[in-house]
Amino acid sequence: MAPRRITFIGVPLDLGAGRRGVDMGPSAFRLADIHQKVRELGYEVADAGDMEVSIQETREPGDPRMKFLKEIRSTCEALREKVVEVLGQGGMPVVLGGDHSIAMGTIGGVSRFHHERGEKVGLVWFDAHGDMNTPQTSPSGNIHGMPLAVVLGLGEESLVRLAGRVPMVDGARAAVVGLRDVDPAERENIRASGIGAFTMRDIDERGMRTVMEEAIQRATTGTAGIHVSVDLDGMDPYFAPGVGTPAAGGISYREAHLAMEMLADTGRVVSAELVEVNPILDQQNGTARLGAGLLASLLGKKIL
């Protein structure tokens, strides 16, 4: 990937999550020297700062099936416009969360930008959880459990249409990697979406290399590029303790870096986001530092 401009966008939103703390994620990533790690790779770095978001104490959750829908939608709309702006300037947006509901805004912007040019985008999503619930299947009403469904065209209509194109990403051009904690009712949504769903059993049996070859094949077929969405709870909690919804038995340190390195080798990554870091639960900011290192690998850092 040729050196170019990276623009960081902080979105300190935690309204989509059931546990507080991920609103401090953008600051944690910056404290982990994420800017310097990217500059060392030859990129020009800009930081758009943090977007203005609502906090729980000033709002009512509203519909218990979609808590804080109005506020989350408003944040995603503003993020969508910022992502379109960065792409229009020839840069690469890297969004720092915040909970995973912000992916609807990030991918909404990437999808809109390319759709206006007659192009489609691919998606590789790393997560322990399916994030494929709808208001009808969600056991909690927390919207951070719904964004992948929305991106693939399922769920609340006002969110599904954020990009102006439904779905934002075709299921045939998307993959989710690292699944190990999926709600029973969302399994049918995963099957119906057509996404390539790779569980930890797939990684155990076949290895990360084979899984990523298939994920990359899906995300690069007929697309202008790949959006990479990294939920740090996709990692095993031993390596990433500072997340709100940890699940044992996740992706290892080297498996994660291999995945990022393989994506970098494609030269097709056009945008990325890192989400769900909760510094309150972390140890010496290690989870944010891990995320910063994974981004460096995604942007082309090599061992030799």
N, C-alpha and C positions, 0 to 999 in steps of 0.2 A: 504494500500500500504506500503510495507516494506521500511524503510529508505534506500536510495541509493544516488548516486552522481547526482547532478543537474548541468548541464553546461549551462550557459547563453551565448547566441550569439547575439551580437548587429548588426543590419543591418540598418544603418541610411540612407535609400533610400527614396527619395521623387519624383523620376522621374515618377512614375505611377500615381501620384495625380495631381489634377488641382490646388490645393492651397499649397503654400509652408509652411514648418514648422515641418512636421512629421519627418524630418531627425533628430530632436532633441529628439525624443521619447526615444531612448535607454538611453540617459543621464537622462531624467526625471524619468524613472523607477529606475535607480540606486540611484538617489537622494531621491527617495521615500523609501529607505531602503529595497529594494526587496530582497537583499542577506540575511539580518538579519532575515527577516520574514520567509525565507525558512530554514535557519539554526536552528531557534527556533523549527522547526518541526522535528529535528533530521537528516536532510539531510546534506551530505557533499556538499559544494558549490564550484564551479569553475566558472571563467568568461573568456571566450575566447576573450574578447574585442570586438571592432567593426570591421566589415569587411570593406575593402576599397571599396568605391562606387564613381561613377561619380556624379558631380553636374551639374545642368542645364546650368549654365553659360559657361561651357566648352564643351558643346555638342549641336548638332542640333537635333531637334525632329524627323526628318525623316518623314516616312509615317504618314500622319495625322490620319489615321485609327488606328494606333498602335504606339503612340508616344514613342520615346526612346526604341524601341524594342531591339536593339542590346545591349544597356547598361543594360537593365533590365534582359535580358536573360543571359548575362555574370555574373551578380550578383547572379542570381538564380542557375546557374551551380556551382558557388563557394560555395554557401550556401548548395546546395545538398550534395556536397562532405564533408563539415564540419559536417552536420547532420549524414551522414553515419559513419563518424569517431567516433563521440560521441556515437552513438548506438553500434558500434562495440566494444567500450571499456566498455560496460555495463552501460552506463550512460543514462540520460534522457535529451535531448536537449530542452531548453526553449528559443525561439527566440523572441527578442525584436525589434519591428519595430518603425519607418519605415512605409511605406504604405503597403496595403494588397497584392500588387503584389508579395511580398516576399514569400507568402504562396506557390507559385508554386515551389520555391526552397526547402522550409521546407518539404512540403508533397512529393515532388519529391525524397528527400533523405529518408524519412521514408518508402515510397512505394518501392523504390529500395532495401533498406536494407532487408525488409521482403520478397519481391519477390524472392530475391536470396536464400531465405530459404524456398521457396515454400509456403509462407504465404501471407495473405491479411490483409489490415488494414481498420478500420472504421474511420469515420469522423463526428464530431459534430462542426458545424460552426455557430458562433453567429454574427449577422449582421442586421442592418436596411435595407441594400440593397441586391439585388440579387447577385451581382458580377458575373452574368451569361451572360454578353454580349460577343459577338464575334466581330471581326473587321467589320463584315457586319451589326451588329445591334447597335453598340455603338454610342450614340449621341455625344460623346466627343473625342473618341480616347484615353482616359486615361486608361492605362492597369490595374489600381487598380479596375476597374469595370469589369474585365474579369477573375480573377484567379480561381474562383470556376468552371466556365465553362471549363477552361483548365484542372483542376484536374479531372473533370468528363469526359474528352475526347472530348470537343468541342473547336473549335477555331484554332488559329495559329499553324500549324503543328510542328514547331520547339520548341514551348512551350509544346504542348500536349505530346511530346515524351521525355521530360526532365528526366523522371524516367526510361525510357527503357521499360515501361509497359503502355499500353493504354487500359482503363483509369488508372490513378494513383490510384483512388478509385472508386469502383463500386457504381453507383447511389443507388442501393438497400441497400448499407451499409453506407449511408451518410444521414445527416440531417442538415438543416439550420434552425435556431431558431431566431425569433424576426423580421421577415420581415415586413416592412411597407412603403418602398419607392422603388418600382420596376418599371423599365422602361417598357413601353408597349411592345416593341419588344423583350425583354428578357423573357417574360412570357412563350413563346413557348419553349425556350431553357430549362427553369426550368422543364416544363412538359416532354420534350423529354429526359432529363437526368435521370429520374427515382428517383431523390432525394426526401426525405421526407421534404417538405417545410411547416414550421409552422409560420404563421403570428401572429401579435399581437392580431388579433381577436381570433385565436385559444387559445392563452394564456389567454385572457380575458374570453372567454366562458368556457374553460376546466381547466384552472389553469396550472401553470408551472409544477407541479408534473406530471400530466398526459402527458403533452407534452414531458417532459424529459424521462418518462418511455418509450414512443414510440421511441424517438430519440436514447436512449441507446440500446433498443432492436435491432434497425437497425444496429447500429455501432458495436455491439458485436456478431452478428450472423455470424459465420464462419470467424472470424478475430482473429489476434494475439493480437490486442489491439486497442486503440482509440487515434487518434490525435485530439486535441482540439484547434480550431482557434477562438480567441476572438478579434473581431473588437470592440473597445470601443464605436463606434457610435451606436452599438446595444443597449446601455443603453439610458435611457431618458436623454436629455440634462440637466435636473435639477441636475442629479447626475454626469454627465460626460460632462461638457461644453467644455472641451479642445479637440475637435475633428474637423477635417476639413469639414466634411459633416454631420452636426447634422440633426436629424429628430425628430420632436416632437412625444410624445406618445410612448416612448420606454420602455424597460425592467426596472423594479424598482431595487433598491438596494437589497432588500431581495429576489426578484425573481432571480436575478443573482447569489447571494450566494447560494440559494437553488439548482440551476442548477449545480454549481460547486461542492457542497457537494454531490449531487447524483452521479455525475461522479466519484468523489473520492471514493465513496462507492463501485463502481464496482471493484476497484483494477486493472483496465485495461488500465489506461491512460499511454501511452508510450512517448508522446511528446506534446508540446504546443507552442503557440505563442500569443503574445499580440501586437496589431498593431493600427495605426492611431491616436495615441495621439499627439496633436499639442500644445506644451507648450505656444506658442504665444497667443493662444485663451483661455488658461486655467485660473483658479483662484487658486493661491497658490499651484500649482502642484496637485490639488485635483483629477484630472482624472488619473494621473499616480499612485497616492496613492490608488485610487480605484482599478486600475488594479493589483497592488501588493497584495492587500487584496484578490482579486478574485483568484489570483494564489495560495495564501496560502490555501484558501478553496479547490481548486482543488487538492492540494497536501495533504489534510487530516486534516486541522485545524478544530477543533470542538468547539462548544460553551461549552459543558460539556465533 
